[in-house]
Amino acid sequence: MKNIKLIITALLVGTAFFVSCDSRTQQDLEGIVSNPTYTKNVKPIMDAKCVGCHSQAGQGNYPDLDTYQNVVDAQNGTNSSKLLCSIQAGACTSDRMPKSDAPLSNGSINTIKNWIDNNYPEN
């Protein structure tokens, strides 16, 4: 009986050790990219969550978000209110984007924020 308790304790401690030894950072676990580029990280988010409405083929009279320059212009306020504020439903807008879909994940929002903070790297 004592051996069974010892084996169970060893298995529990071993399992806890291996589970806690995940080499991924918190950002990796949340899907946040620290040094994102438009092509690799931001464009896939735009294509999945924004371009359905925000493109020439889209559903309305919205600013296009289907190219690098259009996304940069949207953030800088050239074509609309700031992109980041819209996806966060910040003080600049009462409408959270995307309107017809679930909100972007915190990981996606923070990836876009990091891209903006890093001065919009393209590739």
PyMOL commands that set and color helices and strands:
alter all, ss='L'
color gray80, all
select helices_A, chain A and resi 2-20+26-30+38-49+68-76+83-88+106-117
alter helices_A, ss='H'
color red, helices_A
deselect
rebuild
show_as cartoon
